[in-house]
Amino acid sequence: MSVICREGEFAAGRIPVTSHVTDIPARLKALAPGYFVMFNTRAQRFEIHDAAQRGGTLACVLPFDALDSRAVEYARRYHVSRLAETAGEVDAFNERLEREAREKYLERAAGKTREALTYLEKRTDTDIIPKELIES
């Protein structure tokens, strides 16, 4: 469901935040001129909206209980101008996860192979398997 709000106007379940003790709305405007802050009364959370965004104004929901400088950092981190950098961070994270999963898989396979070789070394009826293969 797309959310459409207008800067400075009340909307269904949302209150505009036009001023703040630490100037969060103005600092967000410096980041992107279309940004404005709304407080969602139903969900009890702050939202950043972007008037320039198509299909709805909701840009992001802040994961903080209070409106403070973290909101500006959060918006800066996920702003469209950092899209390529953020995508790179996501790719690096995914590559690390894949590498760790691959390493775990290989460690597990090596452990199972050691178990199998230990089992074969103790067996006397393994004449069909060359001893050189078991010992290597």
C-alpha positions as CSV (number, residue, x, y, z in Angstrom):
1,M,0.0,0.0,0.0
2,S,1.5,3.3,-1.0
3,V,1.5,6.2,1.5
4,I,1.0,9.7,0.1
5,C,1.5,12.6,2.5
6,R,2.0,16.3,2.0
7,E,4.6,18.2,3.9
8,G,3.2,20.1,6.9
9,E,-0.3,18.6,6.5
10,F,-2.0,16.1,8.8
11,A,-2.8,12.7,7.1
12,A,-4.7,9.7,8.2
13,G,-2.9,8.5,11.4
14,R,0.1,10.8,10.8
15,I,1.2,14.0,12.4
16,P,3.7,16.3,10.6
17,V,6.8,17.1,12.5
18,T,7.9,20.6,11.3
19,S,10.2,21.6,14.1
20,H,12.4,19.9,16.5
21,V,14.8,20.9,19.3
22,T,17.8,19.6,17.3
23,D,16.4,20.7,13.9
24,I,16.0,17.2,12.5
25,P,13.5,18.2,9.8
26,A,15.8,21.0,8.6
27,R,18.8,18.7,8.6
28,L,16.9,16.2,6.6
29,K,16.0,18.9,4.1
30,A,19.7,19.7,3.7
31,L,20.2,16.0,2.7
32,A,17.3,16.0,0.2
33,P,14.9,19.0,-0.4
34,G,11.9,16.7,-0.6
35,Y,12.3,15.1,2.8
36,F,9.9,15.7,5.6
37,V,9.1,13.9,8.8
38,M,5.7,12.4,9.9
39,F,4.8,10.7,13.2
40,N,2.7,7.6,12.6
41,T,0.2,7.6,15.5
42,R,-1.0,4.0,14.9
43,A,2.4,2.5,14.8
44,Q,4.0,5.0,17.2
45,R,7.0,5.6,15.0
46,F,8.7,8.3,13.0
47,E,8.7,8.2,9.2
48,I,10.7,10.0,6.6
49,H,8.8,11.0,3.5
50,D,10.1,12.3,0.2
51,A,7.8,14.6,-1.8
52,A,9.9,13.9,-4.9
53,Q,9.3,10.2,-4.8
54,R,6.8,8.6,-7.2
55,G,4.1,6.2,-6.2
56,G,4.1,7.3,-2.6
57,T,6.0,9.6,-0.3
58,L,7.1,7.1,2.4
59,A,10.9,6.9,2.0
60,C,11.7,5.0,5.2
61,V,10.5,4.1,8.7
62,L,13.0,5.0,11.4
63,P,13.9,2.1,13.7
64,F,14.3,4.5,16.7
65,D,11.9,5.4,19.4
66,A,13.0,9.0,19.4
67,L,13.7,11.6,16.7
68,D,17.4,12.5,17.1
69,S,20.6,12.7,15.1
70,R,20.4,9.0,14.3
71,A,17.5,9.8,12.0
72,V,19.8,12.0,9.9
73,E,22.5,9.4,9.8
74,Y,20.0,6.7,8.9
75,A,18.6,8.8,6.1
76,R,22.0,9.6,4.8
77,R,23.1,6.0,4.9
78,Y,20.1,4.9,2.8
79,H,19.7,8.0,0.5
80,V,19.5,7.2,-3.2
81,S,22.8,9.1,-3.8
82,R,24.5,6.3,-1.9
83,L,22.7,3.5,-3.8
84,A,25.8,2.2,-5.5
85,E,27.8,2.2,-2.3
86,T,25.0,0.6,-0.4
87,A,24.6,-2.1,-3.1
88,G,28.4,-2.7,-2.8
89,E,28.0,-3.2,1.0
90,V,25.2,-5.6,0.5
91,D,27.2,-7.5,-2.1
92,A,30.2,-7.7,0.2
93,F,28.0,-8.9,3.0
94,N,26.4,-11.6,0.8
95,E,29.8,-12.7,-0.5
96,R,31.1,-13.1,3.1
97,L,28.0,-15.2,4.0
98,E,28.5,-17.4,1.0
99,R,32.2,-17.8,1.7
100,E,31.5,-18.7,5.4
101,A,28.8,-21.2,4.3
102,R,31.2,-22.7,1.8
103,E,34.0,-23.0,4.4
104,K,31.6,-24.7,6.9
105,Y,30.5,-27.1,4.2
106,L,34.1,-28.0,3.3
107,E,35.0,-28.3,7.0
108,R,32.1,-30.7,7.5
109,A,33.0,-32.7,4.4
110,A,36.7,-32.9,5.6
111,G,35.5,-34.1,9.0
112,K,33.2,-36.8,7.4
113,T,36.1,-37.9,5.1
114,R,38.4,-38.2,8.2
115,E,35.8,-40.3,10.0
116,A,35.4,-42.6,6.9
117,L,39.2,-43.0,6.6
118,T,39.5,-43.8,10.3
119,Y,36.8,-46.3,10.0
120,L,38.5,-47.9,7.0
121,E,41.9,-48.0,8.7
122,K,40.5,-50.1,11.5
123,R,38.7,-52.6,9.2
124,T,40.5,-55.7,8.1
125,D,38.2,-56.5,5.2
126,T,39.2,-53.5,3.1
127,D,41.3,-55.3,0.6
128,I,39.4,-53.9,-2.3
129,I,40.5,-50.3,-1.3
130,P,44.2,-49.7,-1.9
131,K,46.1,-48.9,1.4
132,E,47.9,-46.0,-0.4
133,L,44.5,-44.3,-0.9
134,I,43.5,-44.7,2.7
135,E,46.8,-43.5,4.0
136,S,46.9,-40.4,1.8
